[in-house]
Amino acid sequence: MRGRLGLGRCGAVLVVSMVFMAGIVSAAAGRAETPLFDGRTFAGWEGDTAGVWRIEDGVIVAGKPGRKQDKNDFLCTTKRYGDFDLRLKIRLTGTEGFVNSGIQFRSERIPNDHEVIGYQADFGAGHDGALYDESRRKRMLAKPTPEVAKQALRAGEWNDYRIRAEGPRIQLWLNGVQTVDYTEPEAGLPASGVIALQIHGNAVSEVRFKDIVIDELPAAR
């Protein structure tokens, strides 16, 4: 059989190697982004869906024009995520107060409180594309320069937000422009948690989210 096909030992090794490499490429290419929102229901999410969060035309919405949001509120995933690449679209409008929103990750709800604790990819109120530590260190961990923020932001329009967390490294992009590349220096912080959408209190504003997809990554060494 080997003589008829014209394959010696080297040829057989080459074929096996090519098949092996093709398998690796196929496996890498086959990892698909998973939608976190089905466009119709809050399946996979938990929060105040009776008073704060609603779905309109396939979009998650919080806040209403002309009505003040008195405190921060969060819509959280029921599943926890560690290392991942998250993409979504966000649109924020407002007329009064601290018009702000954000996307929490590696976060937890604080028991008997309306707040969550953990990292936040900030958006609005001049903090677009910044990384904030919500309810924990309560400070900005990293933020873009004014020039980069201006280049990245589409004020009042849909904005593409990307969050990539791999071990201690966190990267943020806004509309394809990288705004943060941060490596966490503090040991012992949670490496996983829920993802949550925020509407900030003390503002008359409305925030919308859509096209929320995640690519779960192998845990970084």
C-alpha positions in Angstrom: 0.0 0.0 0.0 2.8 2.4 0.9 4.5 1.7 -2.4 1.3 2.4 -4.4 0.7 5.8 -2.7 4.3 6.8 -2.9 4.5 7.7 0.8 7.6 6.9 2.8 8.1 7.4 6.5 8.8 11.1 6.0 5.7 11.6 3.9 3.6 9.9 6.5 5.0 12.1 9.3 4.4 15.2 7.2 0.7 14.2 6.6 0.2 13.5 10.3 1.8 16.8 11.2 -0.4 18.7 8.8 -3.5 17.0 10.2 -2.4 17.9 13.8 -1.8 21.5 12.9 -5.1 21.8 11.1 -6.8 20.5 14.2 -5.2 23.1 16.3 -6.2 25.9 13.9 -9.7 24.5 13.6 -10.1 24.3 17.4 -8.8 27.8 17.9 -11.1 29.2 15.2 -14.0 27.2 16.4 -14.3 28.8 19.8 -17.4 30.9 19.4 -18.7 34.0 21.2 -21.7 33.2 23.4 -24.6 35.6 23.6 -25.4 36.7 27.1 -28.8 38.2 26.1 -31.4 36.6 23.9 -33.1 39.8 22.9 -36.4 38.9 24.5 -36.1 37.8 28.1 -33.9 38.3 31.2 -32.9 34.6 31.1 -29.4 34.4 32.7 -29.8 37.7 34.5 -31.2 38.9 37.8 -32.1 42.3 39.2 -35.0 44.8 39.5 -36.7 43.9 36.3 -40.0 45.2 37.6 -38.9 48.7 38.5 -35.6 49.6 36.9 -34.6 47.3 34.0 -36.8 46.5 30.9 -36.4 45.2 27.4 -37.4 47.3 24.4 -37.0 46.1 20.8 -34.3 43.6 21.7 -32.4 46.1 23.9 -31.8 46.1 27.7 -32.8 49.6 29.0 -32.7 51.4 32.4 -33.8 54.9 33.2 -36.3 57.1 31.5 -36.1 60.7 30.2 -37.5 63.1 32.7 -37.3 60.7 35.6 -34.4 60.8 38.2 -32.7 57.6 39.1 -32.1 58.0 42.8 -29.4 55.3 43.4 -27.1 53.0 41.6 -28.7 49.8 40.3 -27.3 46.7 38.6 -28.5 43.9 36.4 -26.3 40.9 37.1 -25.6 37.6 35.3 -26.5 34.5 37.2 -23.3 32.9 36.0 -19.8 33.7 37.2 -16.9 34.4 34.8 -13.2 34.5 35.3 -11.0 35.0 32.2 -13.0 36.2 29.2 -13.3 38.6 26.2 -16.6 40.5 26.4 -18.1 42.7 23.8 -21.3 44.8 23.8 -22.8 48.0 22.6 -23.8 50.8 25.0 -25.7 54.0 24.5 -26.0 56.6 27.3 -28.1 59.8 27.3 -29.0 62.2 30.0 -30.0 65.7 30.9 -29.3 66.2 34.6 -26.9 65.0 37.3 -24.1 62.4 37.2 -24.9 60.8 33.8 -22.9 57.6 34.1 -23.0 53.9 33.6 -20.6 51.0 33.3 -20.0 47.3 33.1 -19.0 45.4 36.2 -16.9 42.2 36.1 -15.3 39.9 38.5 -17.9 41.4 40.9 -20.3 40.4 43.6 -23.5 41.8 45.0 -23.1 43.3 48.5 -25.5 41.5 50.8 -28.5 43.6 51.8 -27.4 46.5 49.7 -28.1 47.9 46.2 -24.4 48.1 45.4 -21.9 45.6 43.9 -18.2 45.3 44.5 -15.5 44.7 41.9 -14.0 46.0 38.7 -16.0 48.4 36.5 -15.4 49.4 32.9 -16.7 52.9 33.3 -18.7 54.9 30.8 -20.0 58.5 30.9 -19.5 61.6 33.1 -16.0 62.1 31.6 -14.9 58.6 32.6 -15.4 56.9 29.3 -13.1 53.9 28.8 -11.7 54.0 32.3 -11.3 51.2 34.8 -12.8 51.9 38.2 -12.9 49.8 41.4 -16.5 49.9 42.6 -17.2 49.8 46.3 -13.8 48.3 47.1 -10.9 50.7 46.6 -13.3 53.2 45.3 -10.9 54.9 42.9 -9.9 54.9 39.2 -7.3 52.2 38.5 -6.5 53.3 35.0 -7.9 55.8 32.5 -7.2 57.1 29.0 -5.6 60.4 28.3 -8.1 63.1 27.3 -6.9 62.9 23.7 -7.5 59.1 23.5 -10.9 59.4 25.2 -11.9 62.1 22.7 -10.8 59.9 19.8 -12.6 56.8 21.2 -16.0 58.2 22.3 -19.1 58.6 20.2 -21.2 60.8 22.6 -24.9 60.1 22.6 -24.5 57.3 20.0 -24.0 53.5 20.2 -20.5 52.7 21.4 -18.7 49.4 21.0 -17.2 48.4 24.4 -14.7 45.5 24.7 -13.4 44.1 28.0 -10.7 41.5 28.1 -9.6 40.0 31.4 -6.8 37.4 31.5 -5.4 36.7 35.0 -4.2 40.0 36.4 -4.2 41.8 33.1 -7.3 43.9 32.1 -7.7 45.6 28.8 -10.4 47.9 27.6 -11.3 49.2 24.1 -13.9 51.8 23.1 -14.9 51.7 19.5 -11.7 49.9 18.6 -9.5 52.3 20.4 -7.6 50.8 23.4 -8.2 53.0 26.5 -6.7 50.8 29.3 -4.0 48.2 29.6 -3.8 47.5 33.3 -2.0 44.8 35.3 -3.4 44.3 38.8 -0.5 44.6 41.4 -2.5 43.5 44.4 -2.7 39.8 45.2 -5.7 38.0 46.5 -8.5 39.8 44.7 -11.3 37.6 43.3 -10.4 36.1 39.9 -14.0 35.5 38.9 -17.4 36.9 39.6 -20.6 38.1 37.9 -20.9 40.6 35.1 -23.3 43.4 35.7 -24.8 46.4 33.8 -25.1 49.7 35.7 -27.3 52.7 35.7 -25.8 55.4 38.0 -27.9 57.2 40.6 -28.4 60.9 41.1 -29.1 61.6 37.4 -31.9 61.9 34.9 -30.5 59.5 32.3 -31.2 56.5 30.2 -28.8 53.7 29.3 -29.2 51.0 26.7 -27.2 47.7 26.1 -27.3 45.3 23.2 -25.3 42.7 21.3 -23.8 41.3 24.5 -21.4 38.4 23.7 -18.6 36.7 25.6 -15.7 34.4 24.7 -14.7 32.5 27.8 -10.9 32.1 27.8 -8.7 29.4 29.4 -7.5 30.4 32.8 -4.3 32.4 32.5 -1.3 30.9 34.3 
